[in-house]
């Protein structure tokens, strides 16, 4: 009876002490930290040992009198074996505790929990992991980068991100900063929606004066502003092939394009905003151009005059169709004299051209293979027969120029010279994709 009363008294004292130590407004984490600090960092069975020792020292066989020193077990001291065995501080670097701090997890359990025990991937070299990761899509690579620091380093290797296809995707502002930082070399953005800002000036994500590794860039039919195109061109200095078909341009964009001195292919079909000074900024610096397509850009007389004066001698393929009445025989004469090595030439829908243009073609272009003069209405059947003098000519496009009866006679005459007439209604000069080949641009794959 006396022992039970003393037990109840002890419990009441403990409850009073606990209520004084812990405030009822404390959050659960604060209460746990206070309880852990009060117990001196003792967890699990160690705590039970201390409580049992304390009980043995206070109770004497159910009576209120304390027994002699010989009948009691001695309290463990700092040097006693019991103290060393029962009270062990928890090393936070090696043990993981549950939220209520009751159990210490073993190291083997932690290895199983983290998936590091018997992990076969740890036995593979970085080169083998790189080969495996190359077979995975880009979305999976982003998830693998979260596994460990080693996997992140391998998943973000430049070779993994050299080819990216974002055609017809809807991007968020500044998404291209992350793409370009990965070291992409071939990038397809045809038909993509790219909102501004595309690349923030002095971005904290990119290093100062950042220059991308882009060599092949396709922005055909992309939904982007003129300022957005200028932002992309500002970080491009190594472009070899570029398509900006149906994109808005300004003077700054043209100047930034001119900084790519190794540019070989430039497709500016149906672009807006091309003026005389912008075209001069491109042609004066890009002296290695081989293919140039500036069709249907609404060039005025001044811009065409700049083209005829500054065009590069290295150009082999040229498309200047859609100039309507602005392109004259004199413009064509200067262009042909500057570029005698032309292999493909398309001047369709230039209604001001006459037989003089055909004479200049026969005179200057000895290596011409493909010629487009569709809807050039000031030319007659007899004028086209003079093209048989060009031994290398194989294809001639004259859609809508002659009546069917006259056209049949001309086809028969030109067939003797191995010249095929009207076999291709559209020009492919400078275009990145031809037909249904949507997984490559200019012969370079955009998907692994």
Backbone torsions as a table, in degrees:
resi	resn	phi	psi	omega
1	UNK	NA	-44.5	-180.0
2	UNK	-66.4	-36.5	-179.9
3	UNK	-67.1	-40.1	-179.7
4	UNK	-66.3	-39.7	177.1
5	UNK	-62.9	-42.2	-179.7
6	UNK	-65.1	-34.4	177.9
7	UNK	-65.7	-44.0	178.0
8	UNK	-63.5	-39.2	178.0
9	UNK	-62.7	-40.6	179.2
10	UNK	-64.8	-42.6	178.7
11	UNK	-62.9	-40.7	178.6
12	UNK	-64.5	-38.7	177.3
13	UNK	-65.2	-38.1	178.8
14	UNK	-64.9	-42.7	179.1
15	UNK	-62.9	-38.7	178.2
16	UNK	-64.6	-43.5	-179.9
17	UNK	-64.4	-39.6	179.7
18	UNK	-65.7	-41.7	179.6
19	UNK	-64.9	-32.1	177.4
20	UNK	-72.6	-33.9	-177.4
21	UNK	-75.0	-40.2	-173.4
22	UNK	-110.2	128.7	176.8
23	UNK	-82.3	141.4	-178.9
24	UNK	-67.4	-18.9	179.2
25	UNK	-87.6	-4.8	-179.7
26	UNK	-68.1	143.6	175.7
27	UNK	-75.3	159.9	-177.1
28	UNK	-55.3	-37.2	-179.5
29	UNK	-66.0	-38.0	178.9
30	UNK	-66.2	-41.9	178.9
31	UNK	-61.6	-41.7	178.9
32	UNK	-62.5	-42.6	-180.0
33	UNK	-65.2	-39.6	179.0
34	UNK	-66.0	-41.1	179.5
35	UNK	-65.2	-41.2	179.6
36	UNK	-64.6	-40.8	178.8
37	UNK	-67.4	-37.3	179.8
38	UNK	-65.4	-39.6	-178.0
39	UNK	-79.5	-2.0	177.4
40	UNK	73.1	24.9	177.9
41	UNK	77.2	19.7	-178.3
42	UNK	-91.7	129.4	-175.4
43	UNK	-122.0	154.5	167.5
44	UNK	58.5	-126.4	-175.0
45	UNK	-67.9	-29.0	179.1
46	UNK	-60.4	-39.1	179.6
47	UNK	-66.1	-39.4	179.3
48	UNK	-65.0	-36.5	178.9
49	UNK	-62.7	-44.1	-179.3
50	UNK	-64.8	-40.9	179.2
51	UNK	-64.2	-38.8	178.6
52	UNK	-66.3	-39.5	177.4
53	UNK	-64.1	-40.5	-179.3
54	UNK	-66.7	-38.7	179.5
55	UNK	-66.2	-40.5	179.2
56	UNK	-64.3	-30.9	-179.1
57	UNK	-79.3	-25.1	-175.9
58	UNK	-95.1	-32.2	-178.4
59	UNK	-102.7	140.3	179.6
60	UNK	-125.3	88.4	175.7
61	UNK	56.1	37.3	176.8
62	UNK	81.0	-0.4	179.5
63	UNK	-104.0	165.4	-179.8
64	UNK	-86.3	-8.2	-179.7
65	UNK	-89.5	142.0	177.8
66	UNK	-79.3	138.1	180.0
67	UNK	-82.2	178.2	-179.2
68	UNK	-70.9	162.8	-178.4
69	UNK	-63.6	-26.3	-177.0
70	UNK	-73.1	-25.5	-177.2
71	UNK	-87.3	-5.7	-178.3
72	UNK	-105.0	146.4	173.5
73	UNK	-79.0	137.2	-177.7
74	UNK	-68.5	146.1	175.7
75	UNK	-66.6	138.8	-179.0
76	UNK	-69.0	133.1	177.2
77	UNK	-98.6	179.0	-178.9
78	UNK	-63.4	-29.7	-176.8
79	UNK	-97.2	-6.2	-176.4
80	UNK	-74.4	152.0	178.9
81	UNK	-63.8	-34.4	-179.2
82	UNK	-64.7	-41.8	179.0
83	UNK	-64.2	-42.4	-178.5
84	UNK	-68.4	-31.0	-177.1
85	UNK	-81.1	-38.1	-171.3
86	UNK	-88.5	-37.4	-175.1
87	UNK	-102.7	104.4	179.2
88	UNK	-124.1	121.3	178.7
89	UNK	-65.3	146.6	-178.8
90	UNK	-86.7	126.3	176.5
91	UNK	-89.9	111.8	-175.0
92	UNK	-64.9	-21.1	-178.2
93	UNK	-79.6	-20.4	-175.6
94	UNK	-112.8	-15.6	-176.3
95	UNK	-123.6	148.7	176.2
96	UNK	-121.6	125.5	-176.7
97	UNK	-105.8	154.0	176.5
98	UNK	-74.8	165.9	-177.2
99	UNK	-56.5	-32.9	-179.4
100	UNK	-91.5	7.6	173.7
101	UNK	55.9	44.3	179.7
102	UNK	-106.3	-24.2	-174.5
103	UNK	-132.7	143.1	173.7
104	UNK	-104.4	126.6	-175.6
105	UNK	-84.7	139.9	-178.8
106	UNK	-73.6	159.1	-179.1
107	UNK	-66.4	-34.0	178.5
108	UNK	-66.9	-37.8	177.1
109	UNK	-64.7	-38.8	179.3
110	UNK	-64.6	-39.2	178.8
111	UNK	-64.5	-40.0	177.2
112	UNK	-67.1	-40.3	-178.5
113	UNK	-64.4	-38.8	-179.4
114	UNK	-85.2	-4.4	178.5
115	UNK	73.8	20.2	-177.6
116	UNK	-97.4	-9.1	178.9
117	UNK	-84.4	128.0	-179.1
118	UNK	57.5	38.0	177.5
119	UNK	-81.8	113.0	-175.9
120	UNK	-70.2	-24.4	179.6
121	UNK	-66.6	-27.9	178.7
122	UNK	-67.3	-18.7	179.9
123	UNK	-85.8	-9.7	-179.0
124	UNK	-90.9	148.0	177.3
125	UNK	-77.9	166.3	178.9
126	UNK	-62.2	-34.6	-179.6
127	UNK	-64.7	-41.6	179.2
128	UNK	-68.3	-40.5	176.7
129	UNK	-63.1	-36.4	178.8
130	UNK	-64.0	-39.8	178.2
131	UNK	-65.1	-39.2	178.9
132	UNK	-66.9	-44.4	-177.8
133	UNK	-66.1	-27.6	-179.7
134	UNK	-63.6	-22.3	-179.1
135	UNK	-83.5	-7.2	-174.4
136	UNK	-96.9	151.5	175.9
137	UNK	-70.7	164.3	-175.1
138	UNK	-64.0	-32.9	179.9
139	UNK	-63.9	-40.9	178.5
140	UNK	-68.5	-32.8	178.1
141	UNK	-62.9	-39.1	178.4
142	UNK	-62.9	-35.7	178.3
143	UNK	-73.1	-38.8	179.0
144	UNK	-65.3	-28.8	-179.8
145	UNK	-65.3	-14.5	-179.7
146	UNK	-90.0	-5.2	-175.6
147	UNK	-71.9	-52.1	-177.7
148	UNK	-157.4	170.4	179.2
149	UNK	-66.0	-36.1	179.5
150	UNK	-66.3	-46.4	179.2
151	UNK	-65.6	-34.8	177.4
152	UNK	-63.7	-42.7	179.9
153	UNK	-63.5	-40.0	-179.9
154	UNK	-73.4	-42.0	-178.1
155	UNK	-65.4	-27.6	-179.5
156	UNK	-100.4	18.7	175.0
157	UNK	-65.6	145.0	-175.7
158	UNK	-58.9	-34.3	-178.0
159	UNK	-66.5	-22.4	179.9
160	UNK	-76.0	-23.5	-172.1
161	UNK	-118.9	23.4	-177.7
162	UNK	-72.6	-22.7	-179.2
163	UNK	-130.9	122.6	-178.1
164	UNK	-136.2	135.0	178.0
165	UNK	-115.6	109.8	176.8
166	UNK	-117.6	27.7	-178.7
167	UNK	-62.6	133.4	177.9
168	UNK	60.9	28.7	175.4
169	UNK	-99.8	155.7	175.1
170	UNK	-103.3	110.4	-176.9
171	UNK	-94.1	161.7	173.4
172	UNK	-96.0	160.0	177.5
173	UNK	-55.8	135.6	175.5
174	UNK	71.1	12.5	175.1
175	UNK	-62.8	-33.9	-177.3
176	UNK	-67.6	-20.2	175.3
177	UNK	-60.9	-44.2	179.1
178	UNK	-67.8	-37.4	-179.4
179	UNK	-66.6	-46.9	-177.3
180	UNK	-68.6	-31.5	179.9
181	UNK	-67.8	-24.2	179.9
182	UNK	-71.7	-8.8	178.5
183	UNK	86.9	31.4	-178.7
184	UNK	-65.3	140.9	-178.8
185	UNK	-111.2	-36.0	178.5
186	UNK	-120.4	118.0	-174.4
187	UNK	-131.4	124.2	177.2
188	UNK	-109.7	119.9	179.0
189	UNK	-125.1	27.5	-177.3
190	UNK	-63.0	125.5	178.1
191	UNK	72.3	8.6	-178.5
192	UNK	-79.0	149.4	174.8
193	UNK	-95.1	113.5	-174.1
194	UNK	-120.8	98.2	-178.4
195	UNK	-77.5	160.6	177.2
196	UNK	-88.7	151.9	-4.4
197	UNK	-77.4	136.4	179.6
198	UNK	-74.8	-52.5	175.5
199	UNK	-134.6	120.1	-176.9
200	UNK	-74.5	131.7	175.7
201	UNK	-61.6	137.8	-177.6
202	UNK	56.1	45.7	-179.1
203	UNK	-65.3	139.3	177.8
204	UNK	-74.1	-17.8	-179.8
205	UNK	-81.2	-30.8	179.2
206	UNK	-103.3	148.1	179.7
207	UNK	-69.8	157.0	177.7
208	UNK	-59.7	140.6	-179.1
209	UNK	57.6	39.7	-179.4
210	UNK	-64.3	136.2	176.2
211	UNK	-125.7	122.8	-177.7
212	UNK	-76.6	168.3	177.7
213	UNK	-97.5	13.3	-177.2
214	UNK	-59.8	132.7	175.3
215	UNK	-121.2	-31.3	179.9
216	UNK	-127.2	118.6	-176.7
217	UNK	-132.7	125.0	-179.9
218	UNK	-118.4	110.4	176.7
219	UNK	-114.1	28.3	-177.7
220	UNK	-60.1	126.3	176.4
221	UNK	60.0	22.7	179.0
222	UNK	-73.6	145.3	177.3
223	UNK	-89.7	92.2	-172.7
224	UNK	-148.7	151.7	179.4
225	UNK	-86.7	166.8	177.8
226	UNK	-63.0	-36.5	177.7
227	UNK	-67.3	-35.4	177.5
228	UNK	-65.3	-40.2	176.7
229	UNK	-63.3	-40.7	178.8
230	UNK	-64.0	-37.2	177.7
231	UNK	-61.2	-42.1	179.7
232	UNK	-67.9	-44.6	-178.3
233	UNK	-65.5	-23.6	-178.4
234	UNK	-67.4	-26.2	-179.5
235	UNK	-105.4	9.6	-179.9
236	UNK	-109.8	123.0	177.9
237	UNK	-133.1	-2.5	-175.9
238	UNK	-120.3	20.0	-177.1
239	UNK	-67.0	138.6	174.0
240	UNK	-111.0	-34.6	179.4
241	UNK	-137.5	131.2	-173.1
242	UNK	-140.3	134.6	176.4
243	UNK	-127.3	120.3	177.7
244	UNK	-121.3	35.4	-175.7
245	UNK	-59.7	128.9	178.1
246	UNK	64.7	26.1	177.4
247	UNK	-104.4	148.2	175.7
248	UNK	-78.1	138.2	-180.0
249	UNK	-123.2	161.9	171.1
250	UNK	-140.9	-179.0	-176.6
251	UNK	-62.7	-39.9	-179.3
252	UNK	-62.8	-41.1	179.1
253	UNK	-61.7	-43.5	179.1
254	UNK	-63.4	-38.8	178.5
255	UNK	-66.3	-38.7	178.9
256	UNK	-69.5	-34.4	175.6
257	UNK	-62.6	-38.2	-179.8
258	UNK	-62.4	-20.1	179.0
259	UNK	-73.7	-13.8	177.4
260	UNK	-87.7	82.8	-172.1
261	UNK	-70.8	-14.9	178.6
262	UNK	-95.2	11.8	-177.4
263	UNK	-64.6	129.4	-178.7
264	UNK	-111.5	-35.3	-177.8
265	UNK	-125.8	128.5	179.6
266	UNK	-135.1	119.7	179.6
267	UNK	-113.4	109.3	179.8
268	UNK	-117.2	30.8	-177.7
269	UNK	-59.9	130.6	174.3
270	UNK	61.0	20.1	175.1
271	UNK	-75.1	157.2	178.6
272	UNK	-117.2	150.6	176.3
273	UNK	94.7	7.6	178.6
274	UNK	-80.8	121.2	177.6
275	UNK	-119.7	177.6	-176.3
276	UNK	-60.7	-46.0	-178.0
277	UNK	-69.4	-33.1	178.2
278	UNK	-69.0	-42.6	178.6
279	UNK	-66.1	-36.6	177.6
280	UNK	-65.0	-38.3	178.5
281	UNK	-62.5	-32.0	179.3
282	UNK	-77.5	-53.5	-172.6
283	UNK	-70.8	-28.3	-178.9
284	UNK	-70.8	-27.4	-176.6
285	UNK	-102.3	-35.0	-178.0
286	UNK	-86.6	79.0	-174.0
287	UNK	-85.9	-0.3	179.9
288	UNK	-107.0	15.0	-178.3
289	UNK	-61.8	132.8	175.6
290	UNK	-110.6	-37.8	-177.9
291	UNK	-124.3	128.5	-179.3
292	UNK	-136.2	124.4	177.7
293	UNK	-125.8	107.3	177.6
294	UNK	-125.4	41.4	-178.9
295	UNK	-77.9	149.3	175.3
296	UNK	54.5	45.2	177.9
297	UNK	-108.6	9.0	177.2
298	UNK	55.4	47.2	178.9
299	UNK	-74.6	135.6	178.0
300	UNK	-87.3	-177.5	-177.3
301	UNK	-61.8	-39.9	-179.2
302	UNK	-65.5	-41.9	179.8
303	UNK	-66.6	-39.7	178.0
304	UNK	-66.3	-34.7	176.4
305	UNK	-65.8	-40.4	176.1
306	UNK	-62.7	-39.8	178.2
307	UNK	-61.8	-45.8	-177.4
308	UNK	-67.1	-22.6	-178.3
309	UNK	-92.7	-39.8	-171.7
310	UNK	-100.8	-2.0	-178.3
311	UNK	-61.5	143.3	-174.6
312	UNK	-76.2	144.9	177.7
313	UNK	-70.2	-18.9	-177.1
314	UNK	-80.0	-6.1	-176.1
315	UNK	-66.9	127.1	178.4
316	UNK	-109.1	-26.0	-178.7
317	UNK	-128.3	125.9	-174.6
318	UNK	-138.0	133.4	175.7
319	UNK	-129.8	111.4	178.5
320	UNK	-125.7	34.6	-178.5
321	UNK	-73.4	163.3	177.6
322	UNK	83.3	16.1	-180.0
323	UNK	-84.7	-5.2	178.6
324	UNK	55.7	-121.2	-175.4
325	UNK	-92.3	-3.5	-175.5
326	UNK	-77.0	-32.3	-179.2
327	UNK	-84.1	124.3	-177.3
328	UNK	-112.7	173.4	177.9
329	UNK	-63.5	-33.6	179.8
330	UNK	-66.9	-41.6	176.5
331	UNK	-58.8	-45.0	-178.7
332	UNK	-64.8	-37.8	-179.8
333	UNK	-60.5	-46.8	179.5
334	UNK	-64.0	-39.6	-179.4
335	UNK	-65.2	-43.6	-178.7
336	UNK	-68.0	-33.4	177.6
337	UNK	-70.4	-33.1	178.5
338	UNK	-77.2	-29.2	-175.3
339	UNK	-124.6	72.6	-178.6
340	UNK	-73.8	-11.6	-178.0
341	UNK	-94.4	17.7	-178.6
342	UNK	-61.2	135.0	177.3
343	UNK	-106.9	-37.6	177.2
344	UNK	-124.7	134.0	-179.3
345	UNK	-143.4	127.2	179.0
346	UNK	-127.7	117.3	177.3
347	UNK	-126.9	37.2	-179.7
348	UNK	-65.4	153.5	177.7
349	UNK	60.9	32.7	171.6
350	UNK	-112.6	91.3	-167.3
351	UNK	-75.4	-9.8	-178.7
352	UNK	-88.3	-7.5	-177.2
353	UNK	-75.1	144.5	-178.0
354	UNK	-126.1	-168.0	179.2
355	UNK	-62.6	-21.1	178.4
356	UNK	-61.4	-36.4	178.1
357	UNK	-63.7	-41.1	178.4
358	UNK	-64.3	-38.2	177.6
359	UNK	-63.7	-40.6	178.6
360	UNK	-68.0	-34.5	177.3
361	UNK	-64.4	-46.6	179.9
362	UNK	-64.1	-34.7	-176.2
363	UNK	-75.0	-40.1	-169.4
364	UNK	-103.9	-31.2	-172.0
365	UNK	-101.2	93.7	-178.5
366	UNK	-88.2	-12.0	-176.9
367	UNK	-116.6	15.6	-176.8
368	UNK	-67.9	134.5	178.6
369	UNK	-113.5	-42.1	-177.2
370	UNK	-123.0	131.6	-179.1
371	UNK	-134.3	130.2	178.7
372	UNK	-119.0	118.2	178.3
373	UNK	-133.9	36.3	-178.2
374	UNK	-65.5	138.9	177.3
375	UNK	60.4	30.1	168.7
376	UNK	-95.0	89.4	-164.9
377	UNK	-74.6	-11.6	-178.2
378	UNK	-88.5	16.0	179.6
379	UNK	-116.0	145.0	-177.5
380	UNK	-111.7	174.1	-178.8
381	UNK	-63.6	-38.9	-179.7
382	UNK	-65.3	-30.7	178.5
383	UNK	-66.8	-37.9	-177.0
384	UNK	-70.9	-24.6	-179.7
385	UNK	-65.8	-22.9	179.1
386	UNK	-68.4	-15.0	-179.0
387	UNK	-70.9	-12.9	177.6
388	UNK	-65.4	-12.5	177.9
389	UNK	-73.1	-19.0	178.7
390	UNK	-87.7	104.8	-173.5
391	UNK	-67.0	-27.0	-176.1
392	UNK	-86.2	-10.0	-175.5
393	UNK	-69.3	128.5	-179.8
394	UNK	-123.2	-25.8	-176.1
395	UNK	-131.8	135.1	178.8
396	UNK	-135.4	124.3	179.5
397	UNK	-110.7	113.7	179.2
398	UNK	-134.2	49.2	-179.5
399	UNK	-62.6	132.4	173.6
400	UNK	76.3	10.1	-177.5
401	UNK	-93.0	-43.9	-174.4
402	UNK	-115.3	157.9	173.4
403	UNK	-71.7	161.1	-173.9
404	UNK	-60.5	-41.4	-178.0
405	UNK	-64.6	-45.7	179.1
406	UNK	-67.8	-35.4	-178.4
407	UNK	-65.7	-38.1	179.1
408	UNK	-63.1	-40.8	178.7
409	UNK	-65.1	-42.0	-179.8
410	UNK	-65.6	-39.9	179.4
411	UNK	-61.0	-41.2	178.9
412	UNK	-65.2	-39.4	179.6
413	UNK	-69.0	-41.3	-178.1
414	UNK	-75.6	-22.1	178.9
415	UNK	-65.2	-29.6	177.4
416	UNK	-64.9	-26.6	178.3
417	UNK	-97.2	16.0	179.4
418	UNK	60.5	37.6	177.6
419	UNK	-109.7	122.1	179.7
420	UNK	-93.2	133.7	-175.1
421	UNK	-109.2	134.1	172.9
422	UNK	54.0	49.1	177.5
423	UNK	-95.1	-8.7	-178.8
424	UNK	-144.6	113.7	-176.8
425	UNK	-75.8	-19.3	-175.7
426	UNK	-123.9	151.4	178.8
427	UNK	-89.8	141.3	178.7
428	UNK	-110.5	11.8	-176.0
429	UNK	-65.6	120.8	174.5
430	UNK	78.9	-7.5	-175.8
431	UNK	-78.0	139.5	-175.0
432	UNK	-73.3	-35.1	-179.5
433	UNK	-124.1	140.6	-179.6
434	UNK	-125.8	127.8	179.5
435	UNK	73.0	-135.2	-176.3
436	UNK	-96.7	11.7	-178.3
437	UNK	-80.9	87.2	-177.1
438	UNK	-99.2	0.0	-179.7
439	UNK	-101.8	10.2	178.8
440	UNK	-150.2	153.5	174.4
441	UNK	-129.8	124.5	-176.6
442	UNK	53.6	35.8	179.1
443	UNK	82.4	-1.6	179.1
444	UNK	-99.1	125.6	-179.9
445	UNK	-67.5	139.8	177.5
446	UNK	-106.5	-3.3	177.6
447	UNK	-130.6	133.5	-178.3
448	UNK	-70.3	NA	NA
